[in-house]
């Protein structure tokens, strides 16, 4: 796909900005300090229907449900967790009685959650998603993008943790 002259100019301008930011802020791996964080404990999304969410994430994506408790911040609401490997969790809240509206991409909001899976599991899950009628888009032979029942965008990526499309990002 070729770019228009305007798109090429915009791309060049943003590449120059990225080059400037890399020069100012990106430290070589050998001199980069250790992160103060241990890892991502959980990412919390909002569910419109607890059982529908469990059926999708545990049933289709094969992420085991690990706990289902009351949300301490909103009585009657559930807080539930799925194991996404490497001691990381994907969590959800439901907010019964609150009109939280449909999913929307907004500044400061969630664009997508990328979850690394083994290449063989990636193929298996792509088939399960297709069989379940989930619309998906494949990129670079290692990423599939799709939406959960509430519209949140997800990515399953077959690249190892710390890599993206053959580039080390960690």
ZAMARGU-4260 file (C-alpha; in steps of 0.2 Angstrom, whole numbers, plus 5000, padded with zeros to 4 digits):
<rodrens>
0) 5000/5000/5000 | 5008/5016/4995 | 5006/5033/5004 | 5000/5049/4998 | 5012/5064/4998
5) 5003/5071/5013 | 5004/5054/5022 | 5023/5052/5018 | 5026/5070/5025 | 5017/5066/5041
10) 5026/5049/5042 | 5043/5058/5040 | 5039/5071/5053 | 5034/5058/5066 | 5049/5048/5062
15) 5060/5064/5065 | 5051/5066/5082 | 5054/5048/5087 | 5072/5050/5082 | 5073/5065/5093
20) 5064/5056/5108 | 5075/5041/5106 | 5091/5052/5107 | 5085/5061/5122 | 5077/5046/5132
25) 5081/5029/5126 | 5096/5021/5135 | 5106/5007/5128 | 5101/4990/5136 | 5118/4988/5145
30) 5116/5004/5154 | 5097/5005/5157 | 5093/5004/5175 | 5082/4990/5182 | 5064/4994/5183
35) 5056/4998/5200 | 5041/4987/5195 | 5040/4968/5197 | 5028/4966/5183 | 5010/4969/5178
40) 4999/4962/5193 | 4983/4964/5183 | 4974/4974/5170 | 4956/4978/5175 | 4943/4979/5161
45) 4924/4982/5163 | 4911/4968/5159 | 4893/4970/5155 | 4889/4952/5159 | 4900/4941/5171
50) 4895/4924/5164 | 4897/4930/5146 | 4914/4936/5150 | 4919/4920/5158 | 4913/4910/5143
55) 4923/4920/5131 | 4939/4921/5141 | 4939/4904/5149 | 4929/4895/5136 | 4936/4902/5120
60) 4953/4909/5124 | 4957/4896/5137 | 4962/4908/5151 | 4957/4899/5167 | 4946/4909/5179
65) 4956/4910/5196 | 4944/4920/5207 | 4927/4928/5208 | 4925/4940/5223 | 4915/4956/5227
70) 4922/4972/5221 | 4927/4981/5237 | 4924/4998/5229 | 4906/4995/5223 | 4894/4984/5234
75) 4886/4971/5223 | 4899/4972/5209 | 4910/4957/5205 | 4929/4958/5203 | 4935/4942/5194
80) 4952/4936/5187 | 4959/4926/5173 | 4977/4918/5172 | 4986/4924/5157 | 5002/4916/5161
85) 5019/4922/5168 | 5010/4926/5185 | 5000/4939/5176 | 4981/4942/5178 | 4967/4949/5167
90) 4954/4956/5178 | 4936/4962/5176 | 4923/4972/5186 | 4905/4972/5182 | 4894/4987/5188
95) 4876/4981/5189 | 4864/4996/5190 | 4877/5008/5183 | 4875/5014/5165 | 4893/5014/5160
100) 4889/5014/5141 | 4898/5004/5127 | 4917/5003/5125 | 4925/5018/5117 | 4943/5022/5113
105) 4947/5039/5121 | 4963/5048/5126 | 4970/5040/5141 | 4959/5025/5138 | 4963/5007/5133
110) 4968/5004/5115 | 4971/4985/5116 | 4978/4972/5127 | 4992/4961/5119 | 4994/4944/5126
115) 5009/4933/5121 | 5005/4915/5117 | 5016/4900/5111 | 5015/4899/5092 | 5006/4882/5092
120) 4993/4889/5105 | 4991/4904/5094 | 4986/4894/5079 | 4974/4884/5090 | 4966/4900/5097
125) 4964/4908/5080 | 4954/4892/5075 | 4944/4893/5091 | 4940/4912/5088 | 4935/4909/5070
130) 4924/4894/5075 | 4916/4905/5088 | 4912/4918/5074 | 4924/4931/5081 | 4929/4943/5068
135) 4948/4945/5068 | 4962/4953/5058 | 4979/4945/5056 | 4995/4955/5055 | 5013/4949/5051
140) 5009/4930/5053 | 5011/4932/5072 | 4997/4944/5078 | 4978/4943/5078 | 4967/4957/5084
145) 4949/4955/5089 | 4936/4962/5101 | 4929/4953/5116 | 4910/4953/5119 | 4910/4970/5126
150) 4921/4978/5112 | 4938/4979/5121 | 4951/4976/5108 | 4963/4961/5111 | 4979/4955/5102
155) 4986/4937/5103 | 5004/4938/5098 | 5015/4923/5095 | 5031/4933/5098 | 5041/4929/5114
160) 5039/4941/5128 | 5051/4956/5126 | 5050/4955/5107 | 5038/4962/5094 | 5039/4957/5075
165) 5057/4951/5077 | 5063/4967/5086 | 5069/4966/5104 | 5058/4979/5114 | 5065/4974/5131
</rodrens>
